[in-house]
Amino acid sequence: MKAGLGLLRLTPSAFWAMTLRELNAAFARPRALLAPTRSEIEQLMRMFPDDVEQ
């Protein structure tokens, strides 16, 4: 409750109306903030190689 009402600044009615899934999503880290996977790095390296002359 402290996190929902204090950190997220939800009204009591909004907090109590949320499902557990919604509350979990509110606290989940966005995908953009996670480090890229090895395959994502390799894909970027193929798309933008460092050794290309311009």
PDB file with SEQRES, HELIX, SHEET and CRYST1 records, atoms N, CA, C and O in Angstrom:
SEQRES   1 A   54  MET LYS ALA GLY LEU GLY LEU LEU ARG LEU THR PRO SER          
SEQRES   2 A   54  ALA PHE TRP ALA MET THR LEU ARG GLU LEU ASN ALA ALA          
SEQRES   3 A   54  PHE ALA ARG PRO ARG ALA LEU LEU ALA PRO THR ARG SER          
SEQRES   4 A   54  GLU ILE GLU GLN LEU MET ARG MET PHE PRO ASP ASP VAL          
SEQRES   5 A   54  GLU GLN                                                      
HELIX    1 AA1 LYS A    2  LYS A    2  1                                   1    
HELIX    2 AA2 ALA A    3  LEU A    7  3                                   5    
HELIX    3 AA3 PRO A   12  ALA A   17  1                                   6    
HELIX    4 AA4 LEU A   20  PHE A   27  1                                   8    
HELIX    5 AA5 ARG A   31  LEU A   33  5                                   3    
HELIX    6 AA6 ARG A   38  MET A   47  1                                  10    
CRYST1    1.000    1.000    1.000  90.00  90.00  90.00 P 1           1          
ATOM      1  N   MET A   1       0.821  -1.181   0.000  1.00  0.00           N  
ATOM      2  CA  MET A   1       0.000   0.000   0.000  1.00  0.00           C  
ATOM      3  C   MET A   1       0.869   1.250   0.000  1.00  0.00           C  
ATOM      4  O   MET A   1       0.562   2.232  -0.676  1.00  0.00           O  
ATOM      5  N   LYS A   2       1.953   1.204   0.762  1.00  0.00           N  
ATOM      6  CA  LYS A   2       2.826   2.372   0.848  1.00  0.00           C  
ATOM      7  C   LYS A   2       3.395   2.710  -0.528  1.00  0.00           C  
ATOM      8  O   LYS A   2       3.463   3.880  -0.906  1.00  0.00           O  
ATOM      9  N   ALA A   3       3.802   1.692  -1.270  1.00  0.00           N  
ATOM     10  CA  ALA A   3       4.360   1.932  -2.600  1.00  0.00           C  
ATOM     11  C   ALA A   3       3.294   2.422  -3.572  1.00  0.00           C  
ATOM     12  O   ALA A   3       3.540   3.340  -4.354  1.00  0.00           O  
ATOM     13  N   GLY A   4       2.126   1.823  -3.525  1.00  0.00           N  
ATOM     14  CA  GLY A   4       1.055   2.221  -4.439  1.00  0.00           C  
ATOM     15  C   GLY A   4       0.554   3.627  -4.184  1.00  0.00           C  
ATOM     16  O   GLY A   4       0.365   4.414  -5.112  1.00  0.00           O  
ATOM     17  N   LEU A   5       0.343   3.932  -2.917  1.00  0.00           N  
ATOM     18  CA  LEU A   5      -0.182   5.256  -2.574  1.00  0.00           C  
ATOM     19  C   LEU A   5       0.916   6.313  -2.522  1.00  0.00           C  
ATOM     20  O   LEU A   5       0.695   7.458  -2.917  1.00  0.00           O  
ATOM     21  N   GLY A   6       2.097   5.937  -2.039  1.00  0.00           N  
ATOM     22  CA  GLY A   6       3.179   6.908  -1.883  1.00  0.00           C  
ATOM     23  C   GLY A   6       4.053   7.044  -3.112  1.00  0.00           C  
ATOM     24  O   GLY A   6       4.221   8.142  -3.644  1.00  0.00           O  
ATOM     25  N   LEU A   7       4.609   5.933  -3.564  1.00  0.00           N  
ATOM     26  CA  LEU A   7       5.547   5.970  -4.691  1.00  0.00           C  
ATOM     27  C   LEU A   7       4.835   6.233  -6.017  1.00  0.00           C  
ATOM     28  O   LEU A   7       5.250   7.094  -6.793  1.00  0.00           O  
ATOM     29  N   LEU A   8       3.769   5.491  -6.266  1.00  0.00           N  
ATOM     30  CA  LEU A   8       3.035   5.665  -7.521  1.00  0.00           C  
ATOM     31  C   LEU A   8       2.043   6.825  -7.477  1.00  0.00           C  
ATOM     32  O   LEU A   8       1.520   7.246  -8.509  1.00  0.00           O  
ATOM     33  N   ARG A   9       1.790   7.338  -6.270  1.00  0.00           N  
ATOM     34  CA  ARG A   9       0.879   8.473  -6.074  1.00  0.00           C  
ATOM     35  C   ARG A   9      -0.533   8.170  -6.575  1.00  0.00           C  
ATOM     36  O   ARG A   9      -1.202   9.043  -7.127  1.00  0.00           O  
ATOM     37  N   LEU A  10      -0.977   6.937  -6.381  1.00  0.00           N  
ATOM     38  CA  LEU A  10      -2.327   6.555  -6.768  1.00  0.00           C  
ATOM     39  C   LEU A  10      -3.324   7.038  -5.723  1.00  0.00           C  
ATOM     40  O   LEU A  10      -2.996   7.148  -4.542  1.00  0.00           O  
ATOM     41  N   THR A  11      -4.521   7.319  -6.162  1.00  0.00           N  
ATOM     42  CA  THR A  11      -5.584   7.611  -5.205  1.00  0.00           C  
ATOM     43  C   THR A  11      -5.986   6.286  -4.558  1.00  0.00           C  
ATOM     44  O   THR A  11      -5.785   5.230  -5.158  1.00  0.00           O  
ATOM     45  N   PRO A  12      -6.542   6.318  -3.366  1.00  0.00           N  
ATOM     46  CA  PRO A  12      -6.974   5.064  -2.747  1.00  0.00           C  
ATOM     47  C   PRO A  12      -7.930   4.267  -3.633  1.00  0.00           C  
ATOM     48  O   PRO A  12      -7.818   3.044  -3.719  1.00  0.00           O  
ATOM     49  N   SER A  13      -8.860   4.943  -4.284  1.00  0.00           N  
ATOM     50  CA  SER A  13      -9.807   4.216  -5.137  1.00  0.00           C  
ATOM     51  C   SER A  13      -9.106   3.584  -6.338  1.00  0.00           C  
ATOM     52  O   SER A  13      -9.456   2.473  -6.738  1.00  0.00           O  
ATOM     53  N   ALA A  14      -8.121   4.274  -6.918  1.00  0.00           N  
ATOM     54  CA  ALA A  14      -7.371   3.706  -8.045  1.00  0.00           C  
ATOM     55  C   ALA A  14      -6.525   2.528  -7.582  1.00  0.00           C  
ATOM     56  O   ALA A  14      -6.433   1.515  -8.275  1.00  0.00           O  
ATOM     57  N   PHE A  15      -5.904   2.659  -6.406  1.00  0.00           N  
ATOM     58  CA  PHE A  15      -5.087   1.565  -5.873  1.00  0.00           C  
ATOM     59  C   PHE A  15      -5.924   0.315  -5.653  1.00  0.00           C  
ATOM     60  O   PHE A  15      -5.533  -0.770  -6.085  1.00  0.00           O  
ATOM     61  N   TRP A  16      -7.065   0.445  -4.990  1.00  0.00           N  
ATOM     62  CA  TRP A  16      -7.891  -0.714  -4.667  1.00  0.00           C  
ATOM     63  C   TRP A  16      -8.587  -1.279  -5.900  1.00  0.00           C  
ATOM     64  O   TRP A  16      -9.012  -2.435  -5.882  1.00  0.00           O  
ATOM     65  N   ALA A  17      -8.715  -0.500  -6.964  1.00  0.00           N  
ATOM     66  CA  ALA A  17      -9.337  -0.991  -8.195  1.00  0.00           C  
ATOM     67  C   ALA A  17      -8.359  -1.769  -9.066  1.00  0.00           C  
ATOM     68  O   ALA A  17      -8.781  -2.493  -9.968  1.00  0.00           O  
ATOM     69  N   MET A  18      -7.048  -1.629  -8.810  1.00  0.00           N  
ATOM     70  CA  MET A  18      -6.037  -2.307  -9.629  1.00  0.00           C  
ATOM     71  C   MET A  18      -6.037  -3.809  -9.376  1.00  0.00           C  
ATOM     72  O   MET A  18      -6.269  -4.281  -8.263  1.00  0.00           O  
ATOM     73  N   THR A  19      -5.764  -4.545 -10.463  1.00  0.00           N  
ATOM     74  CA  THR A  19      -5.551  -5.982 -10.315  1.00  0.00           C  
ATOM     75  C   THR A  19      -4.088  -6.199  -9.942  1.00  0.00           C  
ATOM     76  O   THR A  19      -3.271  -5.286 -10.066  1.00  0.00           O  
ATOM     77  N   LEU A  20      -3.760  -7.395  -9.489  1.00  0.00           N  
ATOM     78  CA  LEU A  20      -2.357  -7.702  -9.183  1.00  0.00           C  
ATOM     79  C   LEU A  20      -1.490  -7.581 -10.429  1.00  0.00           C  
ATOM     80  O   LEU A  20      -0.343  -7.142 -10.346  1.00  0.00           O  
ATOM     81  N   ARG A  21      -2.023  -7.964 -11.572  1.00  0.00           N  
ATOM     82  CA  ARG A  21      -1.277  -7.847 -12.830  1.00  0.00           C  
ATOM     83  C   ARG A  21      -0.965  -6.381 -13.136  1.00  0.00           C  
ATOM     84  O   ARG A  21       0.153  -6.064 -13.543  1.00  0.00           O  
ATOM     85  N   GLU A  22      -1.924  -5.496 -12.948  1.00  0.00           N  
ATOM     86  CA  GLU A  22      -1.708  -4.068 -13.192  1.00  0.00           C  
ATOM     87  C   GLU A  22      -0.694  -3.487 -12.211  1.00  0.00           C  
ATOM     88  O   GLU A  22       0.162  -2.690 -12.595  1.00  0.00           O  
ATOM     89  N   LEU A  23      -0.792  -3.881 -10.962  1.00  0.00           N  
ATOM     90  CA  LEU A  23       0.148  -3.397  -9.956  1.00  0.00           C  
ATOM     91  C   LEU A  23       1.563  -3.878 -10.262  1.00  0.00           C  
ATOM     92  O   LEU A  23       2.520  -3.117 -10.128  1.00  0.00           O  
ATOM     93  N   ASN A  24       1.696  -5.123 -10.667  1.00  0.00           N  
ATOM     94  CA  ASN A  24       2.999  -5.660 -11.046  1.00  0.00           C  
ATOM     95  C   ASN A  24       3.566  -4.912 -12.253  1.00  0.00           C  
ATOM     96  O   ASN A  24       4.756  -4.596 -12.281  1.00  0.00           O  
ATOM     97  N   ALA A  25       2.733  -4.630 -13.239  1.00  0.00           N  
ATOM     98  CA  ALA A  25       3.184  -3.901 -14.426  1.00  0.00           C  
ATOM     99  C   ALA A  25       3.627  -2.486 -14.069  1.00  0.00           C  
ATOM    100  O   ALA A  25       4.547  -1.952 -14.689  1.00  0.00           O  
ATOM    101  N   ALA A  26       2.995  -1.885 -13.093  1.00  0.00           N  
ATOM    102  CA  ALA A  26       3.367  -0.533 -12.674  1.00  0.00           C  
ATOM    103  C   ALA A  26       4.768  -0.499 -12.063  1.00  0.00           C  
ATOM    104  O   ALA A  26       5.457   0.519 -12.137  1.00  0.00           O  
ATOM    105  N   PHE A  27       5.185  -1.612 -11.462  1.00  0.00           N  
ATOM    106  CA  PHE A  27       6.502  -1.673 -10.838  1.00  0.00           C  
ATOM    107  C   PHE A  27       7.553  -2.354 -11.697  1.00  0.00           C  
ATOM    108  O   PHE A  27       8.731  -2.349 -11.340  1.00  0.00           O  
ATOM    109  N   ALA A  28       7.158  -2.939 -12.818  1.00  0.00           N  
ATOM    110  CA  ALA A  28       8.106  -3.655 -13.677  1.00  0.00           C  
ATOM    111  C   ALA A  28       9.009  -2.664 -14.395  1.00  0.00           C  
ATOM    112  O   ALA A  28       8.596  -1.558 -14.742  1.00  0.00           O  
ATOM    113  N   ARG A  29      10.247  -3.083 -14.609  1.00  0.00           N  
ATOM    114  CA  ARG A  29      11.179  -2.253 -15.371  1.00  0.00           C  
ATOM    115  C   ARG A  29      10.802  -2.289 -16.842  1.00  0.00           C  
ATOM    116  O   ARG A  29      10.536  -3.361 -17.385  1.00  0.00           O  
ATOM    117  N   PRO A  30      10.774  -1.142 -17.490  1.00  0.00           N  
ATOM    118  CA  PRO A  30      10.509  -1.137 -18.928  1.00  0.00           C  
ATOM    119  C   PRO A  30      11.603  -1.884 -19.682  1.00  0.00           C  
ATOM    120  O   PRO A  30      12.760  -1.878 -19.261  1.00  0.00           O  
ATOM    121  N   ARG A  31      11.257  -2.512 -20.768  1.00  0.00           N  
ATOM    122  CA  ARG A  31      12.215  -3.288 -21.565  1.00  0.00           C  
ATOM    123  C   ARG A  31      13.377  -2.419 -22.033  1.00  0.00           C  
ATOM    124  O   ARG A  31      14.511  -2.893 -22.116  1.00  0.00           O  
ATOM    125  N   ALA A  32      13.109  -1.168 -22.334  1.00  0.00           N  
ATOM    126  CA  ALA A  32      14.159  -0.285 -22.842  1.00  0.00           C  
ATOM    127  C   ALA A  32      15.267  -0.051 -21.821  1.00  0.00           C  
ATOM    128  O   ALA A  32      16.382   0.301 -22.206  1.00  0.00           O  
ATOM    129  N   LEU A  33      14.996  -0.235 -20.547  1.00  0.00           N  
ATOM    130  CA  LEU A  33      16.005  -0.012 -19.522  1.00  0.00           C  
ATOM    131  C   LEU A  33      16.861  -1.245 -19.252  1.00  0.00           C  
ATOM    132  O   LEU A  33      17.852  -1.164 -18.526  1.00  0.00           O  
ATOM    133  N   LEU A  34      16.490  -2.374 -19.826  1.00  0.00           N  
ATOM    134  CA  LEU A  34      17.266  -3.589 -19.632  1.00  0.00           C  
ATOM    135  C   LEU A  34      18.434  -3.613 -20.606  1.00  0.00           C  
ATOM    136  O   LEU A  34      18.353  -3.051 -21.698  1.00  0.00           O  
ATOM    137  N   ALA A  35      19.503  -4.256 -20.213  1.00  0.00           N  
ATOM    138  CA  ALA A  35      20.665  -4.382 -21.089  1.00  0.00           C  
ATOM    139  C   ALA A  35      20.304  -5.246 -22.293  1.00  0.00           C  
ATOM    140  O   ALA A  35      19.525  -6.190 -22.163  1.00  0.00           O  
ATOM    141  N   PRO A  36      20.861  -4.936 -23.464  1.00  0.00           N  
ATOM    142  CA  PRO A  36      20.572  -5.757 -24.640  1.00  0.00           C  
ATOM    143  C   PRO A  36      21.162  -7.157 -24.483  1.00  0.00           C  
ATOM    144  O   PRO A  36      22.171  -7.352 -23.807  1.00  0.00           O  
ATOM    145  N   THR A  37      20.513  -8.115 -25.118  1.00  0.00           N  
ATOM    146  CA  THR A  37      21.013  -9.489 -25.084  1.00  0.00           C  
ATOM    147  C   THR A  37      22.185  -9.622 -26.042  1.00  0.00           C  
ATOM    148  O   THR A  37      22.434  -8.738 -26.862  1.00  0.00           O  
ATOM    149  N   ARG A  38      22.896 -10.725 -25.933  1.00  0.00           N  
ATOM    150  CA  ARG A  38      24.028 -10.973 -26.829  1.00  0.00           C  
ATOM    151  C   ARG A  38      23.568 -10.995 -28.286  1.00  0.00           C  
ATOM    152  O   ARG A  38      24.238 -10.431 -29.152  1.00  0.00           O  
ATOM    153  N   SER A  39      22.447 -11.630 -28.563  1.00  0.00           N  
ATOM    154  CA  SER A  39      21.966 -11.693 -29.946  1.00  0.00           C  
ATOM    155  C   SER A  39      21.571 -10.309 -30.463  1.00  0.00           C  
ATOM    156  O   SER A  39      21.760 -10.017 -31.644  1.00  0.00           O  
ATOM    157  N   GLU A  40      21.028  -9.458 -29.599  1.00  0.00           N  
ATOM    158  CA  GLU A  40      20.699  -8.094 -30.014  1.00  0.00           C  
ATOM    159  C   GLU A  40      21.962  -7.298 -30.333  1.00  0.00           C  
ATOM    160  O   GLU A  40      21.985  -6.532 -31.296  1.00  0.00           O  
ATOM    161  N   ILE A  41      23.004  -7.475 -29.537  1.00  0.00           N  
ATOM    162  CA  ILE A  41      24.286  -6.802 -29.804  1.00  0.00           C  
ATOM    163  C   ILE A  41      24.867  -7.286 -31.130  1.00  0.00           C  
ATOM    164  O   ILE A  41      25.322  -6.481 -31.943  1.00  0.00           O  
ATOM    165  N   GLU A  42      24.853  -8.604 -31.350  1.00  0.00           N  
ATOM    166  CA  GLU A  42      25.385  -9.160 -32.597  1.00  0.00           C  
ATOM    167  C   GLU A  42      24.605  -8.655 -33.806  1.00  0.00           C  
ATOM    168  O   GLU A  42      25.192  -8.365 -34.848  1.00  0.00           O  
ATOM    169  N   GLN A  43      23.297  -8.548 -33.673  1.00  0.00           N  
ATOM    170  CA  GLN A  43      22.477  -8.025 -34.763  1.00  0.00           C  
ATOM    171  C   GLN A  43      22.842  -6.569 -35.058  1.00  0.00           C  
ATOM    172  O   GLN A  43      22.959  -6.189 -36.223  1.00  0.00           O  
ATOM    173  N   LEU A  44      23.020  -5.762 -34.032  1.00  0.00           N  
ATOM    174  CA  LEU A  44      23.426  -4.371 -34.226  1.00  0.00           C  
ATOM    175  C   LEU A  44      24.808  -4.275 -34.863  1.00  0.00           C  
ATOM    176  O   LEU A  44      25.047  -3.402 -35.697  1.00  0.00           O  
ATOM    177  N   MET A  45      25.718  -5.166 -34.477  1.00  0.00           N  
ATOM    178  CA  MET A  45      27.067  -5.158 -35.052  1.00  0.00           C  
ATOM    179  C   MET A  45      27.024  -5.508 -36.538  1.00  0.00           C  
ATOM    180  O   MET A  45      27.803  -4.965 -37.322  1.00  0.00           O  
ATOM    181  N   ARG A  46      26.126  -6.407 -36.932  1.00  0.00           N  
ATOM    182  CA  ARG A  46      25.982  -6.730 -38.356  1.00  0.00           C  
ATOM    183  C   ARG A  46      25.359  -5.556 -39.115  1.00  0.00           C  
ATOM    184  O   ARG A  46      25.742  -5.269 -40.249  1.00  0.00           O  
ATOM    185  N   MET A  47      24.416  -4.896 -38.493  1.00  0.00           N  
ATOM    186  CA  MET A  47      23.738  -3.771 -39.144  1.00  0.00           C  
ATOM    187  C   MET A  47      24.631  -2.536 -39.254  1.00  0.00           C  
ATOM    188  O   MET A  47      24.535  -1.776 -40.218  1.00  0.00           O  
ATOM    189  N   PHE A  48      25.499  -2.340 -38.262  1.00  0.00           N  
ATOM    190  CA  PHE A  48      26.343  -1.143 -38.208  1.00  0.00           C  
ATOM    191  C   PHE A  48      27.797  -1.526 -37.919  1.00  0.00           C  
ATOM    192  O   PHE A  48      28.302  -1.255 -36.829  1.00  0.00           O  
ATOM    193  N   PRO A  49      28.472  -2.155 -38.887  1.00  0.00           N  
ATOM    194  CA  PRO A  49      29.857  -2.577 -38.641  1.00  0.00           C  
ATOM    195  C   PRO A  49      30.792  -1.376 -38.499  1.00  0.00           C  
ATOM    196  O   PRO A  49      30.578  -0.332 -39.115  1.00  0.00           O  
ATOM    197  N   ASP A  50      31.828  -1.540 -37.679  1.00  0.00           N  
ATOM    198  CA  ASP A  50      32.785  -0.459 -37.439  1.00  0.00           C  
ATOM    199  C   ASP A  50      33.803  -0.295 -38.561  1.00  0.00           C  
ATOM    200  O   ASP A  50      34.384   0.779 -38.713  1.00  0.00           O  
ATOM    201  N   ASP A  51      34.023  -1.329 -39.339  1.00  0.00           N  
ATOM    202  CA  ASP A  51      35.115  -1.296 -40.316  1.00  0.00           C  
ATOM    203  C   ASP A  51      34.669  -0.863 -41.714  1.00  0.00           C  
ATOM    204  O   ASP A  51      35.366  -1.161 -42.684  1.00  0.00           O  
ATOM    205  N   VAL A  52      33.560  -0.186 -41.850  1.00  0.00           N  
ATOM    206  CA  VAL A  52      33.066   0.253 -43.153  1.00  0.00           C  
ATOM    207  C   VAL A  52      33.648   1.628 -43.465  1.00  0.00           C  
ATOM    208  O   VAL A  52      33.556   2.549 -42.653  1.00  0.00           O  
ATOM    209  N   GLU A  53      34.251   1.759 -44.657  1.00  0.00           N  
ATOM    210  CA  GLU A  53      34.786   3.050 -45.106  1.00  0.00           C  
ATOM    211  C   GLU A  53      33.647   3.898 -45.654  1.00  0.00           C  
ATOM    212  O   GLU A  53      32.771   3.399 -46.360  1.00  0.00           O  
ATOM    213  N   GLN A  54      33.667   5.192 -45.320  1.00  0.00           N  
ATOM    214  CA  GLN A  54      32.629   6.088 -45.852  1.00  0.00           C  
ATOM    215  C   GLN A  54      33.223   7.151 -46.706  1.00  0.00           C  
ATOM    216  O   GLN A  54      32.498   7.993 -47.237  1.00  0.00           O  
TER     217      GLN A  54                                                      
END                                                                             
